[in-house]
Amino acid sequence: MDPWSVIVYPHLTEKSMNMVEMENKLVFIVNRKANKAMIKEAVEKEFEVRVDWVKTEISRKGYKKAYVKINPEFSAADVASKLGMI
């Protein structure tokens, strides 16, 4: 499956930017049908990083948000800069 059919777009808020800088995490809005394994594979394939874990939540508005913890060997800030978040 194409990584961008799983990852819809990066979630840009002040809280998510603090997570990038302080906790080495990225936040994405993802396809509602995507599971954690699909999200992990898509992030690893698209951004060439190693993912430690993925947590998901579905908002009241109906979109699915994925919190992705990047392995300490890699930098979430580098991925964010590639995406134009920083």
N, CA, C and O atoms as a GROMACS GRO file, in nm:
protein
  344
    1MET      N    1   0.084  -0.118   0.000
    1MET     CA    2   0.000   0.000   0.000
    1MET      C    3   0.088   0.124   0.000
    1MET      O    4   0.192   0.128   0.066
    2ASP      N    5   0.047   0.223  -0.073
    2ASP     CA    6   0.119   0.349  -0.083
    2ASP      C    7   0.120   0.420   0.053
    2ASP      O    8   0.015   0.433   0.116
    3PRO      N    9   0.238   0.465   0.100
    3PRO     CA   10   0.243   0.532   0.231
    3PRO      C   11   0.150   0.652   0.243
    3PRO      O   12   0.096   0.678   0.350
    4TRP      N   13   0.131   0.726   0.134
    4TRP     CA   14   0.046   0.846   0.141
    4TRP      C   15  -0.102   0.814   0.131
    4TRP      O   16  -0.185   0.904   0.144
    5SER      N   17  -0.137   0.687   0.107
    5SER     CA   18  -0.278   0.649   0.120
    5SER      C   19  -0.308   0.613   0.265
    5SER      O   20  -0.425   0.610   0.305
    6VAL      N   21  -0.206   0.585   0.345
    6VAL     CA   22  -0.220   0.560   0.488
    6VAL      C   23  -0.208   0.692   0.564
    6VAL      O   24  -0.295   0.726   0.645
    7ILE      N   25  -0.101   0.767   0.538
    7ILE     CA   26  -0.077   0.896   0.602
    7ILE      C   27  -0.150   1.002   0.519
    7ILE      O   28  -0.116   1.023   0.402
    8VAL      N   29  -0.247   1.068   0.578
    8VAL     CA   30  -0.321   1.171   0.505
    8VAL      C   31  -0.242   1.302   0.505
    8VAL      O   32  -0.218   1.360   0.400
    9TYR      N   33  -0.203   1.349   0.625
    9TYR     CA   34  -0.121   1.469   0.636
    9TYR      C   35  -0.065   1.480   0.777
    9TYR      O   36  -0.121   1.422   0.870
   10PRO      N   37   0.046   1.554   0.795
   10PRO     CA   38   0.099   1.576   0.930
   10PRO      C   39   0.009   1.672   1.006
   10PRO      O   40  -0.047   1.766   0.949
   11HIS      N   41  -0.004   1.649   1.135
   11HIS     CA   42  -0.089   1.731   1.221
   11HIS      C   43  -0.002   1.841   1.282
   11HIS      O   44   0.089   1.813   1.359
   12LEU      N   45  -0.031   1.966   1.246
   12LEU     CA   46   0.051   2.079   1.289
   12LEU      C   47  -0.021   2.162   1.394
   12LEU      O   48  -0.111   2.240   1.362
   13THR      N   49   0.019   2.145   1.518
   13THR     CA   50  -0.030   2.228   1.628
   13THR      C   51   0.089   2.260   1.717
   13THR      O   52   0.198   2.204   1.701
   14GLU      N   53   0.069   2.349   1.810
   14GLU     CA   54   0.176   2.383   1.904
   14GLU      C   55   0.215   2.260   1.986
   14GLU      O   56   0.333   2.236   2.011
   15LYS      N   57   0.115   2.183   2.027
   15LYS     CA   58   0.141   2.062   2.106
   15LYS      C   59   0.221   1.960   2.025
   15LYS      O   60   0.316   1.900   2.076
   16SER      N   61   0.184   1.939   1.899
   16SER     CA   62   0.255   1.842   1.817
   16SER      C   63   0.398   1.887   1.789
   16SER      O   64   0.488   1.804   1.780
   17MET      N   65   0.420   2.017   1.774
   17MET     CA   66   0.556   2.066   1.752
   17MET      C   67   0.642   2.048   1.877
   17MET      O   68   0.761   2.020   1.866
   18ASN      N   69   0.583   2.065   1.995
   18ASN     CA   70   0.656   2.038   2.120
   18ASN      C   71   0.692   1.890   2.129
   18ASN      O   72   0.799   1.856   2.178
   19MET      N   73   0.603   1.803   2.083
   19MET     CA   74   0.631   1.659   2.085
   19MET      C   75   0.748   1.626   1.992
   19MET      O   76   0.830   1.541   2.024
   20VAL      N   77   0.755   1.693   1.878
   20VAL     CA   78   0.867   1.672   1.785
   20VAL      C   79   0.998   1.711   1.853
   20VAL      O   80   1.096   1.637   1.847
   21GLU      N   81   1.000   1.827   1.916
   21GLU     CA   82   1.123   1.880   1.973
   21GLU      C   83   1.164   1.811   2.103
   21GLU      O   84   1.282   1.784   2.123
   22MET      N   85   1.069   1.782   2.190
   22MET     CA   86   1.101   1.732   2.324
   22MET      C   87   1.098   1.580   2.336
   22MET      O   88   1.178   1.521   2.409
   23GLU      N   89   1.005   1.515   2.264
   23GLU     CA   90   0.981   1.372   2.286
   23GLU      C   91   1.016   1.284   2.167
   23GLU      O   92   0.999   1.162   2.174
   24ASN      N   93   1.065   1.342   2.058
   24ASN     CA   94   1.100   1.268   1.937
   24ASN      C   95   0.979   1.191   1.881
   24ASN      O   96   0.991   1.076   1.840
   25LYS      N   97   0.863   1.258   1.880
   25LYS     CA   98   0.740   1.198   1.829
   25LYS      C   99   0.686   1.282   1.714
   25LYS      O  100   0.709   1.403   1.708
   26LEU      N  101   0.615   1.216   1.623
   26LEU     CA  102   0.546   1.283   1.514
   26LEU      C  103   0.398   1.254   1.526
   26LEU      O  104   0.359   1.148   1.576
   27VAL      N  105   0.314   1.346   1.480
   27VAL     CA  106   0.170   1.328   1.484
   27VAL      C  107   0.116   1.342   1.342
   27VAL      O  108   0.144   1.440   1.273
   28PHE      N  109   0.039   1.241   1.299
   28PHE     CA  110  -0.019   1.241   1.166
   28PHE      C  111  -0.169   1.218   1.174
   28PHE      O  112  -0.217   1.150   1.264
   29ILE      N  113  -0.242   1.274   1.079
   29ILE     CA  114  -0.379   1.234   1.055
   29ILE      C  115  -0.369   1.121   0.953
   29ILE      O  116  -0.306   1.136   0.848
   30VAL      N  117  -0.432   1.008   0.984
   30VAL     CA  118  -0.419   0.889   0.900
   30VAL      C  119  -0.556   0.841   0.854
   30VAL      O  120  -0.660   0.885   0.904
   31ASN      N  121  -0.554   0.750   0.758
   31ASN     CA  122  -0.676   0.688   0.707
   31ASN      C  123  -0.746   0.612   0.819
   31ASN      O  124  -0.681   0.542   0.896
   32ARG      N  125  -0.877   0.625   0.828
   32ARG     CA  126  -0.953   0.560   0.935
   32ARG      C  127  -0.940   0.408   0.931
   32ARG      O  128  -0.953   0.342   1.034
   33LYS      N  129  -0.914   0.352   0.813
   33LYS     CA  130  -0.906   0.206   0.799
   33LYS      C  131  -0.765   0.152   0.827
   33LYS      O  132  -0.745   0.031   0.831
   34ALA      N  133  -0.668   0.240   0.847
   34ALA     CA  134  -0.530   0.198   0.870
   34ALA      C  135  -0.513   0.149   1.013
   34ALA      O  136  -0.565   0.209   1.108
   35ASN      N  137  -0.439   0.038   1.028
   35ASN     CA  138  -0.409  -0.011   1.163
   35ASN      C  139  -0.266   0.032   1.200
   35ASN      O  140  -0.196   0.092   1.119
   36LYS      N  141  -0.225   0.000   1.322
   36LYS     CA  142  -0.096   0.046   1.372
   36LYS      C  143   0.021  -0.010   1.290
   36LYS      O  144   0.119   0.060   1.265
   37ALA      N  145   0.010  -0.135   1.248
   37ALA     CA  146   0.117  -0.196   1.168
   37ALA      C  147   0.131  -0.126   1.033
   37ALA      O  148   0.242  -0.104   0.986
   38MET      N  149   0.019  -0.091   0.972
   38MET     CA  150   0.022  -0.020   0.844
   38MET      C  151   0.083   0.119   0.859
   38MET      O  152   0.160   0.163   0.774
   39ILE      N  153   0.049   0.187   0.968
   39ILE     CA  154   0.102   0.321   0.993
   39ILE      C  155   0.253   0.314   1.016
   39ILE      O  156   0.328   0.394   0.962
   40LYS      N  157   0.296   0.217   1.098
   40LYS     CA  158   0.439   0.200   1.125
   40LYS      C  159   0.516   0.173   0.997
   40LYS      O  160   0.620   0.234   0.973
   41GLU      N  161   0.466   0.083   0.915
   41GLU     CA  162   0.532   0.049   0.789
   41GLU      C  163   0.538   0.169   0.695
   41GLU      O  164   0.640   0.192   0.629
   42ALA      N  165   0.430   0.246   0.688
   42ALA     CA  166   0.426   0.363   0.599
   42ALA      C  167   0.527   0.469   0.642
   42ALA      O  168   0.597   0.525   0.558
   43VAL      N  169   0.536   0.496   0.771
   43VAL     CA  170   0.631   0.597   0.821
   43VAL      C  171   0.774   0.550   0.799
   43VAL      O  172   0.859   0.629   0.755
   44GLU      N  173   0.803   0.424   0.829
   44GLU     CA  174   0.938   0.372   0.809
   44GLU      C  175   0.978   0.374   0.662
   44GLU      O  176   1.092   0.409   0.629
   45LYS      N  177   0.886   0.339   0.575
   45LYS     CA  178   0.916   0.334   0.432
   45LYS      C  179   0.933   0.474   0.374
   45LYS      O  180   1.027   0.498   0.298
   46GLU      N  181   0.845   0.565   0.408
   46GLU     CA  182   0.846   0.698   0.348
   46GLU      C  183   0.960   0.786   0.400
   46GLU      O  184   1.022   0.858   0.322
   47PHE      N  185   0.989   0.780   0.530
   47PHE     CA  186   1.085   0.872   0.589
   47PHE      C  187   1.218   0.807   0.627
   47PHE      O  188   1.307   0.875   0.678
   48GLU      N  189   1.233   0.676   0.603
   48GLU     CA  190   1.357   0.603   0.628
   48GLU      C  191   1.406   0.620   0.771
   48GLU      O  192   1.522   0.653   0.795
   49VAL      N  193   1.315   0.596   0.866
   49VAL     CA  194   1.346   0.599   1.009
   49VAL      C  195   1.295   0.469   1.071
   49VAL      O  196   1.223   0.393   1.007
   50ARG      N  197   1.334   0.444   1.196
   50ARG     CA  198   1.284   0.329   1.269
   50ARG      C  199   1.181   0.379   1.370
   50ARG      O  200   1.207   0.474   1.444
   51VAL      N  201   1.066   0.314   1.373
   51VAL     CA  202   0.956   0.354   1.462
   51VAL      C  203   0.955   0.259   1.581
   51VAL      O  204   0.959   0.138   1.564
   52ASP      N  205   0.949   0.316   1.704
   52ASP     CA  206   0.940   0.233   1.824
   52ASP      C  207   0.797   0.186   1.848
   52ASP      O  208   0.774   0.068   1.872
   53TRP      N  209   0.700   0.278   1.843
   53TRP     CA  210   0.561   0.242   1.863
   53TRP      C  211   0.469   0.344   1.800
   53TRP      O  212   0.509   0.455   1.766
   54VAL      N  213   0.343   0.303   1.785
   54VAL     CA  214   0.239   0.390   1.730
   54VAL      C  215   0.119   0.383   1.822
   54VAL      O  216   0.075   0.274   1.860
   55LYS      N  217   0.065   0.499   1.858
   55LYS     CA  218  -0.060   0.506   1.934
   55LYS      C  219  -0.160   0.582   1.848
   55LYS      O  220  -0.124   0.679   1.781
   56THR      N  221  -0.285   0.538   1.850
   56THR     CA  222  -0.386   0.602   1.768
   56THR      C  223  -0.506   0.644   1.852
   56THR      O  224  -0.532   0.589   1.959
   57GLU      N  225  -0.577   0.743   1.800
   57GLU     CA  226  -0.703   0.785   1.862
   57GLU      C  227  -0.794   0.836   1.751
   57GLU      O  228  -0.748   0.886   1.649
   58ILE      N  229  -0.923   0.822   1.772
   58ILE     CA  230  -1.022   0.875   1.678
   58ILE      C  231  -1.091   0.991   1.747
   58ILE      O  232  -1.146   0.977   1.856
   59SER      N  233  -1.089   1.107   1.682
   59SER     CA  234  -1.144   1.228   1.743
   59SER      C  235  -1.296   1.230   1.730
   59SER      O  236  -1.356   1.150   1.658
   60ARG      N  237  -1.356   1.320   1.801
   60ARG     CA  238  -1.502   1.338   1.791
   60ARG      C  239  -1.543   1.383   1.652
   60ARG      O  240  -1.654   1.355   1.607
   61LYS      N  241  -1.454   1.453   1.585
   61LYS     CA  242  -1.484   1.500   1.450
   61LYS      C  243  -1.473   1.388   1.346
   61LYS      O  244  -1.513   1.406   1.231
   62GLY      N  245  -1.418   1.274   1.388
   62GLY     CA  246  -1.416   1.158   1.300
   62GLY      C  247  -1.285   1.129   1.230
   62GLY      O  248  -1.279   1.037   1.149
   63TYR      N  249  -1.180   1.204   1.259
   63TYR     CA  250  -1.053   1.171   1.196
   63TYR      C  251  -0.965   1.092   1.293
   63TYR      O  252  -0.979   1.103   1.415
   64LYS      N  253  -0.875   1.013   1.236
   64LYS     CA  254  -0.788   0.927   1.315
   64LYS      C  255  -0.650   0.992   1.324
   64LYS      O  256  -0.591   1.028   1.222
   65LYS      N  257  -0.600   1.006   1.445
   65LYS     CA  258  -0.471   1.069   1.471
   65LYS      C  259  -0.374   0.962   1.520
   65LYS      O  260  -0.408   0.882   1.606
   66ALA      N  261  -0.254   0.961   1.463
   66ALA     CA  262  -0.151   0.864   1.503
   66ALA      C  263  -0.033   0.938   1.566
   66ALA      O  264   0.022   1.031   1.507
   67TYR      N  265   0.005   0.893   1.686
   67TYR     CA  266   0.124   0.943   1.753
   67TYR      C  267   0.234   0.840   1.728
   67TYR      O  268   0.221   0.724   1.767
   68VAL      N  269   0.342   0.882   1.662
   68VAL     CA  270   0.448   0.791   1.620
   68VAL      C  271   0.576   0.826   1.695
   68VAL      O  272   0.627   0.937   1.681
   69LYS      N  273   0.628   0.732   1.774
   69LYS     CA  274   0.753   0.750   1.848
   69LYS      C  275   0.868   0.702   1.760
   69LYS      O  276   0.873   0.586   1.721
   70ILE      N  277   0.959   0.794   1.730
   70ILE     CA  278   1.075   0.764   1.647
   70ILE      C  279   1.188   0.714   1.736
   70ILE      O  280   1.210   0.766   1.845
   71ASN      N  281   1.260   0.612   1.688
   71ASN     CA  282   1.374   0.556   1.760
   71ASN      C  283   1.477   0.667   1.787
   71ASN      O  284   1.498   0.752   1.701
   72PRO      N  285   1.541   0.666   1.905
   72PRO     CA  286   1.639   0.771   1.939
   72PRO      C  287   1.757   0.783   1.843
   72PRO      O  288   1.824   0.887   1.841
   73GLU      N  289   1.783   0.680   1.763
   73GLU     CA  290   1.891   0.688   1.664
   73GLU      C  291   1.858   0.788   1.554
   73GLU      O  292   1.948   0.836   1.484
   74PHE      N  293   1.730   0.819   1.537
   74PHE     CA  294   1.684   0.909   1.432
   74PHE      C  295   1.621   1.033   1.496
   74PHE      O  296   1.588   1.032   1.615
   75SER      N  297   1.606   1.137   1.418
   75SER     CA  298   1.552   1.263   1.470
   75SER      C  299   1.416   1.294   1.408
   75SER      O  300   1.402   1.298   1.286
   76ALA      N  301   1.317   1.314   1.493
   76ALA     CA  302   1.185   1.354   1.445
   76ALA      C  303   1.191   1.494   1.384
   76ALA      O  304   1.114   1.526   1.294
   77ALA      N  305   1.281   1.576   1.433
   77ALA     CA  306   1.295   1.712   1.379
   77ALA      C  307   1.342   1.709   1.234
   77ALA      O  308   1.300   1.793   1.154
   78ASP      N  309   1.428   1.613   1.198
   78ASP     CA  310   1.471   1.600   1.059
   78ASP      C  311   1.355   1.564   0.969
   78ASP      O  312   1.340   1.618   0.859
   79VAL      N  313   1.271   1.471   1.014
   79VAL     CA  314   1.154   1.430   0.937
   79VAL      C  315   1.058   1.548   0.924
   79VAL      O  316   1.002   1.572   0.817
   80ALA      N  317   1.039   1.621   1.034
   80ALA     CA  318   0.949   1.737   1.032
   80ALA      C  319   0.999   1.844   0.935
   80ALA      O  320   0.919   1.908   0.867
   81SER      N  321   1.129   1.863   0.929
   81SER     CA  322   1.183   1.963   0.836
   81SER      C  323   1.166   1.917   0.691
   81SER      O  324   1.144   2.001   0.603
   82LYS      N  325   1.176   1.787   0.664
   82LYS     CA  326   1.151   1.735   0.529
   82LYS      C  327   1.006   1.759   0.488
   82LYS      O  328   0.978   1.784   0.370
   83LEU      N  329   0.916   1.752   0.585
   83LEU     CA  330   0.774   1.774   0.558
   83LEU      C  331   0.738   1.922   0.552
   83LEU      O  332   0.626   1.956   0.512
   84GLY      N  333   0.829   2.009   0.591
   84GLY     CA  334   0.801   2.151   0.593
   84GLY      C  335   0.727   2.196   0.717
   84GLY      O  336   0.667   2.304   0.718
   85MET      N  337   0.731   2.116   0.822
   85MET     CA  338   0.663   2.150   0.947
   85MET      C  339   0.743   2.254   1.026
   85MET      O  340   0.685   2.336   1.097
   86ILE      N  341   0.873   2.249   1.013
   86ILE     CA  342   0.961   2.340   1.089
   86ILE      C  343   1.022   2.440   0.992
   86ILE      O  344   1.100   2.526   1.033
   0.00000   0.00000   0.00000
